[in-house]
Amino acid sequence: MSDRIKALIALGIFTFMSTLDGSIVNIALPTMSRELHVSTAQITWVVTIYLIVISAIVLIFGRLGDLIGKSKIARIGWGIFILGSFLAGVNFGGGLGFLLFARIVQAIGAAMFMATGFGIISEIFPPERRARALAISAMFVSVGSIAGPALGGLILQVASWNYIFWINVPIGIIAWIFGSRALPKESPEGKWSDMDVTGGTLMTLVIVLLFLALNFGQTLGWTNPMIIIAVIVGLILLVAFIATEKKVAKPLLDLGIFKSKLFTMSIIMALFNFTVAMFSSILLPFYLQDFRAYAPGLAGLFMMAYPVAMLIASPLAGSIADKMDKEIVTFVGISGIVLSQLGYLLINPHSAPWFVVVIIAFQGMSMGIFQSPNNALIMESVERQYLGIAGSVNSLARNMAFVLGTSLATLILFTAMSSTLGYRVNTYLPNQPTAFLHGFHVAFYFSTFLVLITWILGLIRLLGRKKSA
């Protein structure tokens, strides 16, 4: 087995585990809440803090990878992630506080290899094989983020919640040993002191403030003074970050990469499509378990149709994209996502189980077809010295989409239910199934609107490239 393949597999395994850990915890939250003797609101921080920390620092590690070596950053990240997983499972009797600390350690490690993975793959694979390699990496990302609830439920049936974290330790050690030597040897193009500390600090504060506002907006109310202040300060700091990056000699994020229309449009399309993917991930469990009264295990099997379809479609799409126009392949994928969102709008109280599964699988397949060549287009649109930061921007867009999708799906669902019933709703109401289905459809009208924007962008990108060719 060549070093390229070994590196790709190792990067894929760690990427799978890191994205899995963003969603696998969800199904264990009730159990963890009882055993740690904390409220539901408190235990949700186990999920939130992980996503916020990754998003806040992923650009920093992407830039560091470009300066001192992406392979070095990835190796260190692997070790930190394994340590964080061990600490989260052991917990040392520290309760929620220690668990949150362990999740921060996990998130730091995850951010390090998330920021550098795409760049490493783009370096070691030639252009004619790059889309296929990035497709396999993207497959690990998506399967990890979607398969979390199902795999978490399986683990909880046979073991305690600690094993949700501990399972990463032996797998991670094996992957580290298997892939560490296969990573490319790089010559540093800079040094630690070249790091844009001011820009990194500003971007971290921007993401933390805006993500906290999104997280607390639904519980405290969007007109709460603290939420408004957090948003205003976050936006002010964002303006300060942009101004700083234009002045410094070696910025954290070279804004010049956004002058490439191909890069910018591809990032926006990835952001919107991952946001749309979270709508089904968040809303379908309510529909299957609460509205249709399916058992959690059966609902989990239904949801597995998404990652299974993606698992099949991603490498095939990557292989095809290496041989033909990548814009055409992405456009086919986006068109499929549009059809899947229209399919969700057809779901009713009596929809056959097979119909629901087909729609879920069709969305997973379409997302796999879109994502593989889109990632390749992103990485091909920047120069070699910016591969690390381009990969980290792509990872940031994905993590932002996870937070945005979760927040928007629940916000639209409960706002529509509240409007129908005439009073505020923030949970599923067993005695109001009609109101839920109305909110469910309103949410998917919005997701359809989002994916139609990406469809138009994809068409513009396709026609523009053909015209220039």
Backbone torsions as a table, in degrees:
resi	resn	phi	psi	omega
1	MET	NA	129.6	-177.0
2	SER	-70.7	159.1	178.0
3	ASP	-61.7	-34.0	178.4
4	ARG	-58.4	-47.3	-177.9
5	ILE	-67.6	-40.5	178.3
6	LYS	-60.3	-45.3	179.5
7	ALA	-63.2	-41.6	-179.6
8	LEU	-62.7	-43.9	-179.8
9	ILE	-65.3	-44.9	-179.6
10	ALA	-62.8	-45.7	177.6
11	LEU	-61.1	-39.6	179.7
12	GLY	-64.8	-41.2	-179.1
13	ILE	-64.2	-46.0	179.8
14	PHE	-67.4	-37.6	176.8
15	THR	-63.3	-42.1	177.6
16	PHE	-59.0	-47.7	-177.1
17	MET	-65.6	-38.7	-177.8
18	SER	-68.9	-41.8	178.2
19	THR	-73.8	-33.9	176.0
20	LEU	-59.9	-41.3	-177.6
21	ASP	-69.6	-12.8	174.5
22	GLY	-78.3	-18.3	-176.2
23	SER	-126.6	-23.7	-175.2
24	ILE	-65.4	-28.0	-177.2
25	VAL	-68.7	-25.7	-173.9
26	ASN	-52.1	-47.3	-174.3
27	ILE	-72.4	-18.4	-179.6
28	ALA	-92.4	-5.1	-175.5
29	LEU	-57.8	-44.8	178.1
30	PRO	-59.2	-43.7	179.1
31	THR	-64.0	-45.1	-179.7
32	MET	-64.3	-37.3	178.7
33	SER	-61.0	-44.3	179.6
34	ARG	-67.0	-45.4	-174.1
35	GLU	-74.3	-28.6	178.8
36	LEU	-93.6	-4.1	176.4
37	HIS	59.6	48.9	176.6
38	VAL	-129.1	165.0	-177.8
39	SER	-76.9	167.2	176.9
40	THR	-61.9	-41.5	179.8
41	ALA	-62.0	-37.9	-179.3
42	GLN	-71.3	-41.9	-174.6
43	ILE	-69.8	-24.6	179.4
44	THR	-65.0	-16.6	176.6
45	TRP	-64.4	-21.5	177.6
46	VAL	-61.1	-35.2	177.8
47	VAL	-83.5	-47.9	-172.6
48	THR	-62.5	-45.1	-174.4
49	ILE	-65.7	-31.2	179.7
50	TYR	-65.3	-48.3	-178.3
51	LEU	-68.5	-38.3	-178.7
52	ILE	-66.5	-45.5	-178.0
53	VAL	-63.2	-45.0	178.5
54	ILE	-58.1	-49.3	-177.3
55	SER	-63.8	-35.4	-175.3
56	ALA	-71.1	-29.1	-172.4
57	ILE	-118.5	-1.4	-175.0
58	VAL	-63.4	-35.1	178.2
59	LEU	-67.1	-34.7	179.5
60	ILE	-61.4	-46.1	-178.3
61	PHE	-74.2	-27.6	173.8
62	GLY	-63.4	-42.2	178.0
63	ARG	-68.2	-42.5	178.0
64	LEU	-60.8	-37.0	177.6
65	GLY	-61.0	-40.0	177.5
66	ASP	-67.4	-30.4	-176.4
67	LEU	-82.8	-50.1	-171.4
68	ILE	-113.1	-3.6	177.3
69	GLY	121.2	121.0	-178.9
70	LYS	-66.4	-37.3	-179.7
71	SER	-63.4	-41.2	179.5
72	LYS	-62.2	-45.7	179.3
73	ILE	-63.1	-41.3	-179.1
74	ALA	-63.7	-45.0	-179.5
75	ARG	-60.8	-45.8	178.9
76	ILE	-62.1	-41.6	179.4
77	GLY	-61.1	-41.2	177.7
78	TRP	-56.9	-47.7	-178.5
79	GLY	-63.5	-42.6	-179.7
80	ILE	-65.0	-39.4	179.9
81	PHE	-64.4	-42.7	178.2
82	ILE	-62.0	-43.3	178.1
83	LEU	-61.3	-45.4	179.1
84	GLY	-62.0	-38.2	178.5
85	SER	-64.5	-42.5	178.2
86	PHE	-62.3	-46.3	-179.1
87	LEU	-64.0	-39.8	-179.5
88	ALA	-63.3	-37.3	179.7
89	GLY	-75.1	-41.4	-179.1
90	VAL	-70.3	-49.7	177.7
91	ASN	66.8	-20.0	175.2
92	PHE	50.6	30.3	177.5
93	GLY	68.2	16.4	-175.4
94	GLY	-85.3	-0.7	178.3
95	GLY	68.4	-155.1	-174.9
96	LEU	-64.5	-38.5	-177.6
97	GLY	-58.7	-47.3	-180.0
98	PHE	-68.6	-36.0	178.5
99	LEU	-62.6	-41.3	178.3
100	LEU	-65.0	-38.7	176.0
101	PHE	-60.5	-45.0	179.4
102	ALA	-63.0	-37.2	178.6
103	ARG	-67.3	-33.5	176.2
104	ILE	-65.7	-42.4	177.1
105	VAL	-60.3	-46.7	176.7
106	GLN	-55.3	-46.5	-175.7
107	ALA	-64.8	-36.6	177.8
108	ILE	-62.0	-46.8	178.2
109	GLY	-62.6	-43.7	-179.7
110	ALA	-62.0	-41.0	179.9
111	ALA	-62.4	-34.4	-176.9
112	MET	-66.4	-44.4	-179.7
113	PHE	-89.0	-20.3	171.0
114	MET	-64.8	-37.9	-176.5
115	ALA	-70.4	-26.2	-172.4
116	THR	-110.0	-15.1	-173.5
117	GLY	-58.2	-51.1	-178.7
118	PHE	-61.9	-38.2	-179.4
119	GLY	-66.2	-41.8	179.0
120	ILE	-62.6	-46.4	-179.5
121	ILE	-62.0	-40.8	180.0
122	SER	-66.3	-27.8	178.6
123	GLU	-76.2	-42.5	-170.3
124	ILE	-87.6	-16.3	179.1
125	PHE	-107.6	134.8	178.5
126	PRO	-68.4	160.8	-176.6
127	PRO	-53.6	-36.5	-176.7
128	GLU	-72.7	-10.6	177.7
129	ARG	-121.1	0.9	-171.8
130	ARG	-68.6	-42.1	-177.9
131	ALA	-62.2	-39.8	179.3
132	ARG	-65.3	-42.4	179.7
133	ALA	-65.7	-44.4	178.0
134	LEU	-66.8	-28.7	176.9
135	ALA	-64.1	-42.0	179.1
136	ILE	-65.9	-41.3	177.1
137	SER	-62.9	-44.8	179.0
138	ALA	-63.4	-32.9	178.1
139	MET	-62.2	-43.1	177.7
140	PHE	-62.7	-40.6	179.5
141	VAL	-59.7	-53.2	-173.3
142	SER	-71.3	-41.4	178.9
143	VAL	-63.9	-39.2	179.0
144	GLY	-63.5	-41.7	-177.4
145	SER	-72.9	-31.1	-176.5
146	ILE	-91.7	-32.5	-174.0
147	ALA	-80.2	-8.0	-176.0
148	GLY	-51.1	-55.1	-177.8
149	PRO	-58.9	-41.9	-178.9
150	ALA	-66.2	-46.6	-179.6
151	LEU	-67.8	-37.6	177.4
152	GLY	-62.4	-41.4	177.7
153	GLY	-62.8	-38.6	178.5
154	LEU	-64.3	-44.0	179.4
155	ILE	-63.3	-41.2	-178.2
156	LEU	-67.1	-24.1	178.8
157	GLN	-72.6	-24.0	-175.4
158	VAL	-119.3	-9.4	-176.7
159	ALA	-153.1	175.9	179.0
160	SER	-79.1	168.7	-177.2
161	TRP	-63.5	-23.4	-179.2
162	ASN	-56.7	-32.9	-176.0
163	TYR	-71.5	-14.8	173.7
164	ILE	-61.2	-34.3	177.5
165	PHE	-91.7	-41.0	-176.6
166	TRP	-62.5	-29.1	-178.2
167	ILE	-60.0	-24.5	179.0
168	ASN	-70.5	-25.5	-171.3
169	VAL	-67.9	-58.2	-179.6
170	PRO	-65.5	-39.3	179.1
171	ILE	-64.3	-41.7	-179.6
172	GLY	-65.1	-41.7	179.4
173	ILE	-63.3	-44.1	178.8
174	ILE	-61.6	-44.9	179.7
175	ALA	-64.4	-37.5	-179.7
176	TRP	-64.8	-46.4	178.8
177	ILE	-64.4	-41.5	-176.5
178	PHE	-66.7	-41.6	-169.8
179	GLY	-107.1	-12.0	-173.1
180	SER	-60.3	-47.2	-178.3
181	ARG	-71.6	-18.9	-177.4
182	ALA	-81.8	-15.4	179.5
183	LEU	-65.6	146.0	-176.1
184	PRO	-66.0	146.2	174.8
185	LYS	-86.3	125.7	-173.3
186	GLU	-119.3	150.2	172.7
187	SER	-95.9	123.9	-178.7
188	PRO	-56.7	137.3	178.9
189	GLU	-103.0	7.8	179.6
190	GLY	-170.2	-162.5	178.3
191	LYS	-143.3	170.1	-176.2
192	TRP	-55.4	-38.0	-176.3
193	SER	-68.0	-13.8	177.8
194	ASP	-78.3	-7.4	-176.6
195	MET	-65.7	135.4	178.3
196	ASP	-81.9	86.6	-175.5
197	VAL	-65.3	-41.7	-179.5
198	THR	-62.2	-47.3	178.8
199	GLY	-62.2	-41.5	179.0
200	GLY	-62.7	-41.2	179.3
201	THR	-65.2	-44.9	-179.4
202	LEU	-62.7	-45.2	-178.5
203	MET	-65.5	-38.6	177.5
204	THR	-60.6	-45.8	-179.8
205	LEU	-65.1	-39.7	178.9
206	VAL	-58.5	-51.0	-175.9
207	ILE	-67.4	-41.7	179.6
208	VAL	-61.5	-47.4	-177.7
209	LEU	-64.4	-46.9	-177.3
210	LEU	-69.1	-37.8	178.9
211	PHE	-69.9	-37.4	176.2
212	LEU	-64.8	-38.6	177.9
213	ALA	-63.0	-42.6	176.9
214	LEU	-62.8	-40.0	-176.2
215	ASN	-69.6	-42.2	-176.2
216	PHE	-91.5	-11.9	-176.9
217	GLY	-59.3	-35.9	-177.4
218	GLN	-74.6	-30.8	-178.1
219	THR	-89.0	-39.9	-178.5
220	LEU	-88.1	-19.4	-176.7
221	GLY	100.1	138.5	-174.6
222	TRP	-71.9	-14.6	178.2
223	THR	-97.3	3.9	177.4
224	ASN	-60.8	133.4	-177.5
225	PRO	-55.0	-37.4	-179.2
226	MET	-65.0	-38.5	178.7
227	ILE	-67.0	-44.4	-179.6
228	ILE	-62.9	-42.9	179.9
229	ILE	-63.8	-42.8	-179.7
230	ALA	-60.8	-42.0	179.7
231	VAL	-66.3	-45.6	-178.6
232	ILE	-62.8	-47.6	179.9
233	VAL	-63.3	-40.2	178.5
234	GLY	-60.4	-43.2	179.9
235	LEU	-68.5	-37.7	177.0
236	ILE	-62.5	-44.4	179.3
237	LEU	-66.4	-31.7	176.7
238	LEU	-64.6	-43.1	176.5
239	VAL	-62.0	-41.3	178.9
240	ALA	-63.9	-38.4	178.6
241	PHE	-62.3	-46.8	-179.8
242	ILE	-61.4	-42.5	179.2
243	ALA	-64.0	-39.5	179.4
244	THR	-64.8	-44.4	-177.0
245	GLU	-65.0	-25.7	178.9
246	LYS	-77.0	-20.2	-173.8
247	LYS	-98.4	-37.7	-172.5
248	VAL	-72.7	151.2	-177.4
249	ALA	-69.3	-39.9	-179.0
250	LYS	-125.6	82.6	-174.3
251	PRO	-71.9	157.4	173.1
252	LEU	-60.0	-46.9	-179.5
253	LEU	-125.1	106.9	177.2
254	ASP	-70.8	105.4	-175.6
255	LEU	-64.3	-11.3	178.3
256	GLY	-63.5	-24.1	-179.5
257	ILE	-66.3	-22.0	179.5
258	PHE	-80.9	-5.8	174.0
259	LYS	-70.2	-20.4	175.5
260	SER	-76.8	113.7	179.3
261	LYS	-61.3	-35.5	-179.9
262	LEU	-62.6	-46.1	179.5
263	PHE	-63.4	-50.0	-175.6
264	THR	-63.0	-47.3	-179.3
265	MET	-64.4	-38.4	-179.2
266	SER	-66.9	-37.9	177.6
267	ILE	-66.0	-44.9	179.4
268	ILE	-62.1	-41.6	179.6
269	MET	-64.5	-40.2	176.5
270	ALA	-63.5	-43.6	179.5
271	LEU	-58.6	-48.9	-177.5
272	PHE	-67.7	-41.7	-176.7
273	ASN	-70.6	-35.4	174.7
274	PHE	-68.8	-35.0	175.4
275	THR	-61.2	-45.1	178.2
276	VAL	-61.5	-39.6	-180.0
277	ALA	-60.3	-33.9	-179.4
278	MET	-71.3	-23.7	178.5
279	PHE	-59.8	-49.3	-179.7
280	SER	-68.7	-36.6	-179.8
281	SER	-63.1	-35.9	-178.0
282	ILE	-86.1	-42.4	-170.8
283	LEU	-84.9	-33.0	-177.0
284	LEU	-63.4	-37.5	175.5
285	PRO	-58.0	-36.8	175.7
286	PHE	-62.9	-45.7	-178.3
287	TYR	-64.4	-46.5	-174.4
288	LEU	-71.9	-45.5	-174.0
289	GLN	-86.7	-45.1	-175.9
290	ASP	-87.0	-49.1	-175.4
291	PHE	-74.4	-44.2	-177.6
292	ARG	-98.4	-7.3	175.9
293	ALA	62.7	32.7	173.1
294	TYR	-77.4	148.2	177.3
295	ALA	-63.9	149.3	-179.4
296	PRO	-54.7	-39.1	180.0
297	GLY	-62.9	-42.6	179.8
298	LEU	-69.1	-40.3	177.5
299	ALA	-61.6	-39.5	177.8
300	GLY	-63.0	-37.9	177.3
301	LEU	-65.3	-40.5	176.2
302	PHE	-58.4	-45.6	-176.8
303	MET	-67.4	-25.0	179.8
304	MET	-66.9	-14.5	178.5
305	ALA	-59.9	-32.2	-178.6
306	TYR	-65.3	-59.3	-178.5
307	PRO	-64.5	-32.1	178.8
308	VAL	-64.7	-45.3	179.0
309	ALA	-63.8	-39.7	178.7
310	MET	-67.1	-38.5	179.3
311	LEU	-57.8	-36.9	179.9
312	ILE	-79.5	-41.8	-171.7
313	ALA	-78.0	-36.6	-173.1
314	SER	-58.2	-54.6	-179.1
315	PRO	-65.3	-33.7	177.7
316	LEU	-65.1	-43.1	179.2
317	ALA	-64.9	-39.6	178.3
318	GLY	-63.0	-41.6	179.2
319	SER	-63.7	-43.0	179.0
320	ILE	-66.0	-40.6	-177.8
321	ALA	-65.0	-28.0	177.3
322	ASP	-69.5	-18.7	-174.7
323	LYS	-108.2	-10.1	-178.4
324	MET	-144.1	-172.5	-177.1
325	ASP	-65.2	118.2	-178.3
326	LYS	-64.6	-32.9	180.0
327	GLU	-63.0	-35.6	178.7
328	ILE	-65.6	-43.5	-179.2
329	VAL	-63.8	-44.6	179.1
330	THR	-63.3	-38.4	-179.2
331	PHE	-65.3	-38.2	175.4
332	VAL	-61.6	-42.8	179.3
333	GLY	-62.9	-45.3	179.6
334	ILE	-62.2	-40.9	178.7
335	SER	-60.1	-38.8	177.3
336	GLY	-65.9	-38.1	178.1
337	ILE	-64.1	-40.3	176.7
338	VAL	-57.3	-47.1	-179.3
339	LEU	-63.4	-36.1	179.6
340	SER	-66.2	-39.3	178.4
341	GLN	-66.7	-35.9	174.6
342	LEU	-65.5	-33.8	176.9
343	GLY	-63.3	-40.4	178.2
344	TYR	-62.3	-31.0	178.8
345	LEU	-69.1	-18.2	179.2
346	LEU	-88.0	-9.6	-179.2
347	ILE	-67.4	134.3	-179.5
348	ASN	-134.5	-177.8	-177.5
349	PRO	-61.6	-19.1	-174.5
350	HIS	-117.4	16.1	-179.1
351	SER	-59.7	134.3	179.4
352	ALA	-65.2	143.3	179.7
353	PRO	-54.5	-39.1	-178.3
354	TRP	-63.6	-33.8	-179.9
355	PHE	-65.0	-43.7	179.0
356	VAL	-63.7	-44.4	-179.7
357	VAL	-62.5	-40.7	179.5
358	VAL	-61.5	-42.4	180.0
359	ILE	-65.0	-44.5	179.4
360	ILE	-60.2	-46.7	-179.4
361	ALA	-64.6	-38.6	-179.0
362	PHE	-65.2	-38.4	176.8
363	GLN	-66.1	-43.2	178.8
364	GLY	-60.5	-44.0	178.3
365	MET	-61.9	-45.4	-178.3
366	SER	-65.2	-39.6	178.1
367	MET	-64.1	-39.3	176.8
368	GLY	-63.4	-39.8	179.1
369	ILE	-66.3	-39.7	-179.6
370	PHE	-71.4	-46.8	-165.7
371	GLN	-67.3	-40.5	-174.6
372	SER	-59.9	-58.4	179.9
373	PRO	-69.2	-27.0	178.9
374	ASN	-65.5	-41.4	176.2
375	ASN	-62.1	-40.7	178.6
376	ALA	-62.5	-40.9	179.0
377	LEU	-63.7	-39.6	178.7
378	ILE	-60.4	-48.6	-175.5
379	MET	-73.8	-26.1	178.9
380	GLU	-78.9	-16.1	-173.4
381	SER	-87.6	-2.3	-179.6
382	VAL	-121.6	158.1	177.9
383	GLU	-73.1	161.7	-173.3
384	ARG	-56.3	-39.3	-176.5
385	GLN	-69.7	-9.7	179.0
386	TYR	-109.7	12.4	-177.7
387	LEU	-61.6	-40.0	-178.8
388	GLY	-63.9	-48.8	-178.3
389	ILE	-69.2	-34.0	177.4
390	ALA	-64.4	-42.6	177.7
391	GLY	-64.4	-37.5	-179.9
392	SER	-71.9	-34.3	174.4
393	VAL	-62.8	-41.1	177.2
394	ASN	-61.8	-43.5	178.4
395	SER	-66.0	-38.7	178.2
396	LEU	-62.9	-42.7	178.8
397	ALA	-60.1	-40.8	179.8
398	ARG	-65.0	-45.8	-179.2
399	ASN	-68.7	-36.7	174.5
400	MET	-61.0	-38.6	-179.8
401	ALA	-65.1	-37.6	178.5
402	PHE	-60.3	-43.5	-179.8
403	VAL	-71.0	-46.8	-179.7
404	LEU	-61.5	-45.2	-178.8
405	GLY	-62.1	-44.5	178.6
406	THR	-61.4	-46.8	-177.7
407	SER	-67.4	-46.0	-177.4
408	LEU	-67.2	-41.0	-178.7
409	ALA	-61.0	-47.7	-179.3
410	THR	-71.8	-37.6	179.1
411	LEU	-61.1	-48.9	-178.2
412	ILE	-66.6	-42.4	179.4
413	LEU	-56.9	-53.9	-174.0
414	PHE	-75.9	-27.8	174.9
415	THR	-67.0	-43.6	178.2
416	ALA	-64.9	-40.6	177.5
417	MET	-64.0	-42.4	179.4
418	SER	-62.3	-40.9	179.4
419	SER	-63.7	-38.7	-179.6
420	THR	-69.1	-41.3	-173.5
421	LEU	-89.6	-18.6	178.4
422	GLY	85.6	9.6	175.0
423	TYR	-149.0	163.0	-173.2
424	ARG	-71.1	133.0	179.5
425	VAL	-124.7	134.6	176.2
426	ASN	-136.3	20.7	176.6
427	THR	-156.2	168.7	176.9
428	TYR	-71.5	135.8	179.9
429	LEU	-110.4	110.0	-177.1
430	PRO	-58.1	-29.8	-177.4
431	ASN	-90.7	6.0	179.3
432	GLN	-131.1	58.6	-176.9
433	PRO	-64.6	-32.7	-179.7
434	THR	-64.4	-40.5	178.8
435	ALA	-63.8	-38.4	178.4
436	PHE	-63.6	-46.9	-177.2
437	LEU	-63.1	-34.7	175.8
438	HIS	-62.9	-48.4	178.9
439	GLY	-62.4	-38.5	177.3
440	PHE	-57.7	-47.2	-179.1
441	HIS	-69.6	-38.3	177.9
442	VAL	-61.0	-42.1	179.3
443	ALA	-61.5	-40.8	-178.6
444	PHE	-77.9	-21.3	169.0
445	TYR	-62.3	-41.7	-179.9
446	PHE	-67.5	-42.8	178.9
447	SER	-63.6	-34.8	176.1
448	THR	-64.0	-41.1	177.3
449	PHE	-60.8	-43.8	179.9
450	LEU	-61.7	-46.0	-176.0
451	VAL	-72.7	-25.4	173.9
452	LEU	-66.2	-33.1	175.4
453	ILE	-62.9	-44.3	178.8
454	THR	-66.9	-32.5	177.7
455	TRP	-63.1	-43.0	179.0
456	ILE	-66.2	-42.9	177.7
457	LEU	-62.2	-39.9	178.2
458	GLY	-63.4	-39.1	178.3
459	LEU	-66.7	-42.3	178.1
460	ILE	-62.1	-44.2	180.0
461	ARG	-63.3	-41.9	-179.6
462	LEU	-64.8	-48.1	-179.0
463	LEU	-67.3	-37.1	179.9
464	GLY	-64.6	-41.9	-179.9
465	ARG	-68.7	-39.3	179.8
466	LYS	-66.1	-36.8	179.8
467	LYS	-66.9	-43.4	179.1
468	SER	-66.8	-34.2	177.6
469	ALA	-66.2	NA	NA
